[in-house]
Amino acid sequence: SEAEQRLVEAAGPEFLEALARGLRVIEAFGRDRRQLTLSDAAKAVDLPRASVRRTLSTLVQLGYAETDGRLFRLTPRILTLASSYLQA
């Protein structure tokens, strides 16, 4: 999106676009959206399906998400991210 591109340009060379996209995908899940299809996740974050697929695949491989082949959902491991902050 144009807004994302402006953010990337303004942030400079230290900005990791892939990480920013990954965090957007994580934030797409919530109380009202505990499970998402790939298409629903891509629509929610306004990113290409291929980018969201790679992000979700990475989250699954790292244990932060799981899938039944159609629906994706975050796992309790995602709480370790919040826990790290709370313990700091």
Backbone as XML, in Angstrom:
<?xml version="1.0"?>
<chain id="A" units="angstrom">
  <residue number="1" name="SER">
    <atom name="N" x="0.837" y="-1.184" z="0.000"/>
    <atom name="CA" x="0.000" y="0.000" z="0.000"/>
    <atom name="C" x="0.881" y="1.247" z="0.000"/>
  </residue>
  <residue number="2" name="GLU">
    <atom name="N" x="0.303" y="2.349" z="-0.379"/>
    <atom name="CA" x="1.056" y="3.602" z="-0.430"/>
    <atom name="C" x="1.520" y="4.030" z="0.955"/>
  </residue>
  <residue number="3" name="ALA">
    <atom name="N" x="0.662" y="3.874" z="1.942"/>
    <atom name="CA" x="1.026" y="4.265" z="3.310"/>
    <atom name="C" x="2.210" y="3.445" z="3.803"/>
  </residue>
  <residue number="4" name="GLU">
    <atom name="N" x="2.202" y="2.156" z="3.509"/>
    <atom name="CA" x="3.312" y="1.294" z="3.924"/>
    <atom name="C" x="4.596" y="1.703" z="3.221"/>
  </residue>
  <residue number="5" name="GLN">
    <atom name="N" x="4.522" y="2.011" z="1.949"/>
    <atom name="CA" x="5.709" y="2.410" z="1.195"/>
    <atom name="C" x="6.286" y="3.704" z="1.751"/>
  </residue>
  <residue number="6" name="ARG">
    <atom name="N" x="5.427" y="4.667" z="2.105"/>
    <atom name="CA" x="5.909" y="5.920" z="2.689"/>
    <atom name="C" x="6.601" y="5.653" z="4.024"/>
  </residue>
  <residue number="7" name="LEU">
    <atom name="N" x="6.037" y="4.742" z="4.821"/>
    <atom name="CA" x="6.642" y="4.390" z="6.104"/>
    <atom name="C" x="8.030" y="3.790" z="5.896"/>
  </residue>
  <residue number="8" name="VAL">
    <atom name="N" x="8.149" y="2.884" z="4.947"/>
    <atom name="CA" x="9.431" y="2.239" z="4.655"/>
    <atom name="C" x="10.455" y="3.283" z="4.223"/>
  </residue>
  <residue number="9" name="GLU">
    <atom name="N" x="10.056" y="4.178" z="3.338"/>
    <atom name="CA" x="10.978" y="5.206" z="2.850"/>
    <atom name="C" x="11.402" y="6.154" z="3.964"/>
  </residue>
  <residue number="10" name="ALA">
    <atom name="N" x="10.475" y="6.518" z="4.843"/>
    <atom name="CA" x="10.778" y="7.443" z="5.929"/>
    <atom name="C" x="11.638" y="6.793" z="7.007"/>
  </residue>
  <residue number="11" name="ALA">
    <atom name="N" x="11.506" y="5.495" z="7.190"/>
    <atom name="CA" x="12.209" y="4.801" z="8.267"/>
    <atom name="C" x="13.688" y="4.613" z="7.969"/>
  </residue>
  <residue number="12" name="GLY">
    <atom name="N" x="14.038" y="4.529" z="6.719"/>
    <atom name="CA" x="15.441" y="4.397" z="6.365"/>
    <atom name="C" x="15.917" y="2.963" z="6.318"/>
  </residue>
  <residue number="13" name="PRO">
    <atom name="N" x="17.238" y="2.791" z="6.192"/>
    <atom name="CA" x="17.813" y="1.463" z="5.947"/>
    <atom name="C" x="17.727" y="0.502" z="7.132"/>
  </residue>
  <residue number="14" name="GLU">
    <atom name="N" x="17.443" y="1.006" z="8.318"/>
    <atom name="CA" x="17.358" y="0.134" z="9.493"/>
    <atom name="C" x="16.006" y="-0.558" z="9.617"/>
  </residue>
  <residue number="15" name="PHE">
    <atom name="N" x="15.054" y="-0.189" z="8.798"/>
    <atom name="CA" x="13.696" y="-0.723" z="8.863"/>
    <atom name="C" x="13.616" y="-2.080" z="8.178"/>
  </residue>
  <residue number="16" name="LEU">
    <atom name="N" x="13.099" y="-3.090" z="8.885"/>
    <atom name="CA" x="12.917" y="-4.426" z="8.308"/>
    <atom name="C" x="11.456" y="-4.585" z="7.887"/>
  </residue>
  <residue number="17" name="GLU">
    <atom name="N" x="11.230" y="-4.450" z="6.619"/>
    <atom name="CA" x="9.871" y="-4.523" z="6.086"/>
    <atom name="C" x="9.227" y="-5.880" z="6.355"/>
  </residue>
  <residue number="18" name="ALA">
    <atom name="N" x="9.990" y="-6.954" z="6.247"/>
    <atom name="CA" x="9.439" y="-8.293" z="6.484"/>
    <atom name="C" x="8.966" y="-8.446" z="7.925"/>
  </residue>
  <residue number="19" name="LEU">
    <atom name="N" x="9.730" y="-7.901" z="8.868"/>
    <atom name="CA" x="9.311" y="-7.970" z="10.271"/>
    <atom name="C" x="8.040" y="-7.166" z="10.478"/>
  </residue>
  <residue number="20" name="ALA">
    <atom name="N" x="7.974" y="-5.981" z="9.894"/>
    <atom name="CA" x="6.777" y="-5.148" z="10.022"/>
    <atom name="C" x="5.550" y="-5.861" z="9.464"/>
  </residue>
  <residue number="21" name="ARG">
    <atom name="N" x="5.708" y="-6.513" z="8.340"/>
    <atom name="CA" x="4.593" y="-7.260" z="7.753"/>
    <atom name="C" x="4.201" y="-8.434" z="8.643"/>
  </residue>
  <residue number="22" name="GLY">
    <atom name="N" x="5.194" y="-9.119" z="9.201"/>
    <atom name="CA" x="4.906" y="-10.231" z="10.103"/>
    <atom name="C" x="4.124" y="-9.794" z="11.328"/>
  </residue>
  <residue number="23" name="LEU">
    <atom name="N" x="4.501" y="-8.660" z="11.890"/>
    <atom name="CA" x="3.775" y="-8.154" z="13.058"/>
    <atom name="C" x="2.349" y="-7.761" z="12.688"/>
  </residue>
  <residue number="24" name="ARG">
    <atom name="N" x="2.167" y="-7.211" z="11.496"/>
    <atom name="CA" x="0.802" y="-6.891" z="11.041"/>
    <atom name="C" x="-0.042" y="-8.153" z="10.947"/>
  </residue>
  <residue number="25" name="VAL">
    <atom name="N" x="0.552" y="-9.236" z="10.459"/>
    <atom name="CA" x="-0.200" y="-10.492" z="10.352"/>
    <atom name="C" x="-0.565" y="-11.004" z="11.743"/>
  </residue>
  <residue number="26" name="ILE">
    <atom name="N" x="0.367" y="-10.956" z="12.679"/>
    <atom name="CA" x="0.062" y="-11.385" z="14.050"/>
    <atom name="C" x="-1.072" y="-10.542" z="14.621"/>
  </residue>
  <residue number="27" name="GLU">
    <atom name="N" x="-1.015" y="-9.241" z="14.407"/>
    <atom name="CA" x="-2.045" y="-8.344" z="14.940"/>
    <atom name="C" x="-3.405" y="-8.551" z="14.293"/>
  </residue>
  <residue number="28" name="ALA">
    <atom name="N" x="-3.451" y="-9.209" z="13.135"/>
    <atom name="CA" x="-4.737" y="-9.465" z="12.468"/>
    <atom name="C" x="-5.605" y="-10.418" z="13.279"/>
  </residue>
  <residue number="29" name="PHE">
    <atom name="N" x="-4.953" y="-11.266" z="14.076"/>
    <atom name="CA" x="-5.696" y="-12.189" z="14.920"/>
    <atom name="C" x="-6.160" y="-11.447" z="16.166"/>
  </residue>
  <residue number="30" name="GLY">
    <atom name="N" x="-7.276" y="-11.859" z="16.702"/>
    <atom name="CA" x="-7.787" y="-11.221" z="17.907"/>
    <atom name="C" x="-8.972" y="-11.984" z="18.448"/>
  </residue>
  <residue number="31" name="ARG">
    <atom name="N" x="-9.598" y="-11.382" z="19.428"/>
    <atom name="CA" x="-10.739" y="-12.022" z="20.082"/>
    <atom name="C" x="-11.832" y="-12.390" z="19.077"/>
  </residue>
  <residue number="32" name="ASP">
    <atom name="N" x="-12.078" y="-11.510" z="18.124"/>
    <atom name="CA" x="-13.126" y="-11.765" z="17.126"/>
    <atom name="C" x="-12.618" y="-12.544" z="15.925"/>
  </residue>
  <residue number="33" name="ARG">
    <atom name="N" x="-11.292" y="-12.700" z="15.829"/>
    <atom name="CA" x="-10.705" y="-13.413" z="14.688"/>
    <atom name="C" x="-9.630" y="-14.367" z="15.201"/>
  </residue>
  <residue number="34" name="ARG">
    <atom name="N" x="-10.067" y="-15.402" z="15.886"/>
    <atom name="CA" x="-9.112" y="-16.367" z="16.438"/>
    <atom name="C" x="-8.521" y="-17.269" z="15.362"/>
  </residue>
  <residue number="35" name="GLN">
    <atom name="N" x="-9.281" y="-17.489" z="14.297"/>
    <atom name="CA" x="-8.832" y="-18.315" z="13.180"/>
    <atom name="C" x="-9.062" y="-17.536" z="11.893"/>
  </residue>
  <residue number="36" name="LEU">
    <atom name="N" x="-8.105" y="-17.628" z="10.983"/>
    <atom name="CA" x="-8.219" y="-16.939" z="9.707"/>
    <atom name="C" x="-7.766" y="-17.848" z="8.580"/>
  </residue>
  <residue number="37" name="THR">
    <atom name="N" x="-8.436" y="-17.749" z="7.455"/>
    <atom name="CA" x="-7.917" y="-18.378" z="6.248"/>
    <atom name="C" x="-6.815" y="-17.479" z="5.705"/>
  </residue>
  <residue number="38" name="LEU">
    <atom name="N" x="-6.043" y="-17.990" z="4.789"/>
    <atom name="CA" x="-5.003" y="-17.189" z="4.152"/>
    <atom name="C" x="-5.619" y="-15.958" z="3.494"/>
  </residue>
  <residue number="39" name="SER">
    <atom name="N" x="-6.715" y="-16.146" z="2.786"/>
    <atom name="CA" x="-7.375" y="-15.027" z="2.107"/>
    <atom name="C" x="-7.869" y="-13.981" z="3.092"/>
  </residue>
  <residue number="40" name="ASP">
    <atom name="N" x="-8.488" y="-14.422" z="4.188"/>
    <atom name="CA" x="-8.983" y="-13.480" z="5.192"/>
    <atom name="C" x="-7.846" y="-12.706" z="5.839"/>
  </residue>
  <residue number="41" name="ALA">
    <atom name="N" x="-6.745" y="-13.385" z="6.118"/>
    <atom name="CA" x="-5.589" y="-12.718" z="6.716"/>
    <atom name="C" x="-5.020" y="-11.677" z="5.746"/>
  </residue>
  <residue number="42" name="ALA">
    <atom name="N" x="-4.905" y="-12.033" z="4.484"/>
    <atom name="CA" x="-4.372" y="-11.100" z="3.486"/>
    <atom name="C" x="-5.267" y="-9.870" z="3.360"/>
  </residue>
  <residue number="43" name="LYS">
    <atom name="N" x="-6.578" y="-10.077" z="3.380"/>
    <atom name="CA" x="-7.508" y="-8.946" z="3.317"/>
    <atom name="C" x="-7.396" y="-8.081" z="4.569"/>
  </residue>
  <residue number="44" name="ALA">
    <atom name="N" x="-7.271" y="-8.709" z="5.718"/>
    <atom name="CA" x="-7.229" y="-7.976" z="6.992"/>
    <atom name="C" x="-6.019" y="-7.054" z="7.078"/>
  </residue>
  <residue number="45" name="VAL">
    <atom name="N" x="-4.910" y="-7.477" z="6.500"/>
    <atom name="CA" x="-3.686" y="-6.675" z="6.599"/>
    <atom name="C" x="-3.344" y="-5.947" z="5.298"/>
  </residue>
  <residue number="46" name="ASP">
    <atom name="N" x="-4.173" y="-6.142" z="4.274"/>
    <atom name="CA" x="-3.983" y="-5.485" z="2.988"/>
    <atom name="C" x="-2.590" y="-5.747" z="2.416"/>
  </residue>
  <residue number="47" name="LEU">
    <atom name="N" x="-2.241" y="-7.028" z="2.390"/>
    <atom name="CA" x="-0.967" y="-7.459" z="1.823"/>
    <atom name="C" x="-1.226" y="-8.570" z="0.809"/>
  </residue>
  <residue number="48" name="PRO">
    <atom name="N" x="-0.296" y="-8.781" z="-0.107"/>
    <atom name="CA" x="-0.462" y="-9.867" z="-1.080"/>
    <atom name="C" x="-0.527" y="-11.235" z="-0.384"/>
  </residue>
  <residue number="49" name="ARG">
    <atom name="N" x="-1.344" y="-12.107" z="-0.940"/>
    <atom name="CA" x="-1.479" y="-13.463" z="-0.374"/>
    <atom name="C" x="-0.132" y="-14.161" z="-0.242"/>
  </residue>
  <residue number="50" name="ALA">
    <atom name="N" x="0.745" y="-13.986" z="-1.219"/>
    <atom name="CA" x="2.047" y="-14.662" z="-1.182"/>
    <atom name="C" x="2.860" y="-14.212" z="0.033"/>
  </residue>
  <residue number="51" name="SER">
    <atom name="N" x="2.836" y="-12.929" z="0.332"/>
    <atom name="CA" x="3.563" y="-12.418" z="1.508"/>
    <atom name="C" x="2.975" y="-12.975" z="2.795"/>
  </residue>
  <residue number="52" name="VAL">
    <atom name="N" x="1.659" y="-12.985" z="2.871"/>
    <atom name="CA" x="0.990" y="-13.489" z="4.073"/>
    <atom name="C" x="1.207" y="-14.991" z="4.210"/>
  </residue>
  <residue number="53" name="ARG">
    <atom name="N" x="1.201" y="-15.710" z="3.093"/>
    <atom name="CA" x="1.456" y="-17.157" z="3.135"/>
    <atom name="C" x="2.850" y="-17.440" z="3.694"/>
  </residue>
  <residue number="54" name="ARG">
    <atom name="N" x="3.841" y="-16.698" z="3.226"/>
    <atom name="CA" x="5.204" y="-16.893" z="3.730"/>
    <atom name="C" x="5.300" y="-16.535" z="5.210"/>
  </residue>
  <residue number="55" name="THR">
    <atom name="N" x="4.643" y="-15.474" z="5.602"/>
    <atom name="CA" x="4.644" y="-15.078" z="7.014"/>
    <atom name="C" x="4.000" y="-16.139" z="7.878"/>
  </residue>
  <residue number="56" name="LEU">
    <atom name="N" x="2.825" y="-16.609" z="7.478"/>
    <atom name="CA" x="2.126" y="-17.628" z="8.270"/>
    <atom name="C" x="2.914" y="-18.932" z="8.296"/>
  </residue>
  <residue number="57" name="SER">
    <atom name="N" x="3.526" y="-19.287" z="7.177"/>
    <atom name="CA" x="4.341" y="-20.494" z="7.133"/>
    <atom name="C" x="5.506" y="-20.386" z="8.113"/>
  </residue>
  <residue number="58" name="THR">
    <atom name="N" x="6.131" y="-19.237" z="8.165"/>
    <atom name="CA" x="7.238" y="-19.014" z="9.100"/>
    <atom name="C" x="6.758" y="-19.102" z="10.534"/>
  </residue>
  <residue number="59" name="LEU">
    <atom name="N" x="5.605" y="-18.475" z="10.824"/>
    <atom name="CA" x="5.050" y="-18.534" z="12.182"/>
    <atom name="C" x="4.724" y="-19.970" z="12.583"/>
  </residue>
  <residue number="60" name="VAL">
    <atom name="N" x="4.209" y="-20.764" z="11.649"/>
    <atom name="CA" x="3.920" y="-22.174" z="11.922"/>
    <atom name="C" x="5.220" y="-22.921" z="12.195"/>
  </residue>
  <residue number="61" name="GLN">
    <atom name="N" x="6.234" y="-22.718" z="11.367"/>
    <atom name="CA" x="7.509" y="-23.414" z="11.549"/>
    <atom name="C" x="8.168" y="-23.063" z="12.877"/>
  </residue>
  <residue number="62" name="LEU">
    <atom name="N" x="7.960" y="-21.827" z="13.349"/>
    <atom name="CA" x="8.549" y="-21.388" z="14.615"/>
    <atom name="C" x="7.682" y="-21.738" z="15.825"/>
  </residue>
  <residue number="63" name="GLY">
    <atom name="N" x="6.480" y="-22.273" z="15.575"/>
    <atom name="CA" x="5.606" y="-22.672" z="16.666"/>
    <atom name="C" x="4.699" y="-21.579" z="17.194"/>
  </residue>
  <residue number="64" name="TYR">
    <atom name="N" x="4.662" y="-20.421" z="16.531"/>
    <atom name="CA" x="3.802" y="-19.317" z="16.966"/>
    <atom name="C" x="2.389" y="-19.415" z="16.390"/>
  </residue>
  <residue number="65" name="ALA">
    <atom name="N" x="2.217" y="-20.273" z="15.406"/>
    <atom name="CA" x="0.905" y="-20.477" z="14.789"/>
    <atom name="C" x="0.780" y="-21.941" z="14.411"/>
  </residue>
  <residue number="66" name="GLU">
    <atom name="N" x="-0.456" y="-22.346" z="14.127"/>
    <atom name="CA" x="-0.716" y="-23.696" z="13.641"/>
    <atom name="C" x="-1.807" y="-23.610" z="12.591"/>
  </residue>
  <residue number="67" name="THR">
    <atom name="N" x="-1.893" y="-24.671" z="11.803"/>
    <atom name="CA" x="-2.888" y="-24.702" z="10.745"/>
    <atom name="C" x="-3.409" y="-26.115" z="10.562"/>
  </residue>
  <residue number="68" name="ASP">
    <atom name="N" x="-4.641" y="-26.180" z="10.095"/>
    <atom name="CA" x="-5.212" y="-27.477" z="9.735"/>
    <atom name="C" x="-5.169" y="-27.642" z="8.218"/>
  </residue>
  <residue number="69" name="GLY">
    <atom name="N" x="-4.447" y="-26.752" z="7.550"/>
    <atom name="CA" x="-4.373" y="-26.764" z="6.095"/>
    <atom name="C" x="-5.242" y="-25.703" z="5.460"/>
  </residue>
  <residue number="70" name="ARG">
    <atom name="N" x="-6.225" y="-25.224" z="6.188"/>
    <atom name="CA" x="-7.117" y="-24.175" z="5.693"/>
    <atom name="C" x="-7.146" y="-22.980" z="6.629"/>
  </residue>
  <residue number="71" name="LEU">
    <atom name="N" x="-7.339" y="-23.240" z="7.907"/>
    <atom name="CA" x="-7.415" y="-22.169" z="8.899"/>
    <atom name="C" x="-6.111" y="-22.062" z="9.676"/>
  </residue>
  <residue number="72" name="PHE">
    <atom name="N" x="-5.721" y="-20.829" z="9.963"/>
    <atom name="CA" x="-4.546" y="-20.559" z="10.777"/>
    <atom name="C" x="-4.991" y="-19.972" z="12.097"/>
  </residue>
  <residue number="73" name="ARG">
    <atom name="N" x="-4.265" y="-20.286" z="13.161"/>
    <atom name="CA" x="-4.539" y="-19.701" z="14.475"/>
    <atom name="C" x="-3.220" y="-19.592" z="15.216"/>
  </residue>
  <residue number="74" name="LEU">
    <atom name="N" x="-3.137" y="-18.593" z="16.077"/>
    <atom name="CA" x="-1.942" y="-18.427" z="16.887"/>
    <atom name="C" x="-1.930" y="-19.479" z="17.980"/>
  </residue>
  <residue number="75" name="THR">
    <atom name="N" x="-0.741" y="-19.845" z="18.423"/>
    <atom name="CA" x="-0.602" y="-20.802" z="19.518"/>
    <atom name="C" x="-0.257" y="-20.048" z="20.798"/>
  </residue>
  <residue number="76" name="PRO">
    <atom name="N" x="-0.364" y="-20.713" z="21.941"/>
    <atom name="CA" x="0.011" y="-20.052" z="23.195"/>
    <atom name="C" x="1.458" y="-19.547" z="23.205"/>
  </residue>
  <residue number="77" name="ARG">
    <atom name="N" x="2.305" y="-20.101" z="22.341"/>
    <atom name="CA" x="3.703" y="-19.643" z="22.300"/>
    <atom name="C" x="3.793" y="-18.153" z="21.991"/>
  </residue>
  <residue number="78" name="ILE">
    <atom name="N" x="2.796" y="-17.599" z="21.306"/>
    <atom name="CA" x="2.816" y="-16.174" z="20.964"/>
    <atom name="C" x="2.870" y="-15.327" z="22.246"/>
  </residue>
  <residue number="79" name="LEU">
    <atom name="N" x="2.371" y="-15.885" z="23.342"/>
    <atom name="CA" x="2.399" y="-15.158" z="24.620"/>
    <atom name="C" x="3.814" y="-14.950" z="25.145"/>
  </residue>
  <residue number="80" name="THR">
    <atom name="N" x="4.773" y="-15.727" z="24.659"/>
    <atom name="CA" x="6.159" y="-15.520" z="25.104"/>
    <atom name="C" x="6.671" y="-14.164" z="24.673"/>
  </residue>
  <residue number="81" name="LEU">
    <atom name="N" x="6.122" y="-13.616" z="23.605"/>
    <atom name="CA" x="6.523" y="-12.280" z="23.163"/>
    <atom name="C" x="6.082" y="-11.236" z="24.185"/>
  </residue>
  <residue number="82" name="ALA">
    <atom name="N" x="4.851" y="-11.357" z="24.659"/>
    <atom name="CA" x="4.361" y="-10.431" z="25.680"/>
    <atom name="C" x="5.069" y="-10.682" z="27.005"/>
  </residue>
  <residue number="83" name="SER">
    <atom name="N" x="5.314" y="-11.922" z="27.303"/>
    <atom name="CA" x="5.972" y="-12.276" z="28.548"/>
    <atom name="C" x="7.365" y="-11.673" z="28.624"/>
  </residue>
  <residue number="84" name="SER">
    <atom name="N" x="8.090" y="-11.678" z="27.522"/>
    <atom name="CA" x="9.423" y="-11.083" z="27.493"/>
    <atom name="C" x="9.358" y="-9.605" z="27.845"/>
  </residue>
  <residue number="85" name="TYR">
    <atom name="N" x="8.374" y="-8.928" z="27.320"/>
    <atom name="CA" x="8.197" y="-7.498" z="27.618"/>
    <atom name="C" x="7.847" y="-7.295" z="29.086"/>
  </residue>
  <residue number="86" name="LEU">
    <atom name="N" x="6.914" y="-8.077" z="29.580"/>
    <atom name="CA" x="6.452" y="-7.918" z="30.957"/>
    <atom name="C" x="7.542" y="-8.220" z="31.970"/>
  </residue>
  <residue number="87" name="GLN">
    <atom name="N" x="8.453" y="-9.109" z="31.630"/>
    <atom name="CA" x="9.529" y="-9.468" z="32.539"/>
    <atom name="C" x="10.693" y="-8.484" z="32.492"/>
  </residue>
  <residue number="88" name="ALA">
    <atom name="N" x="10.727" y="-7.646" z="31.464"/>
    <atom name="CA" x="11.842" y="-6.721" z="31.305"/>
    <atom name="C" x="11.744" y="-5.552" z="32.297"/>
  </residue>
</chain>
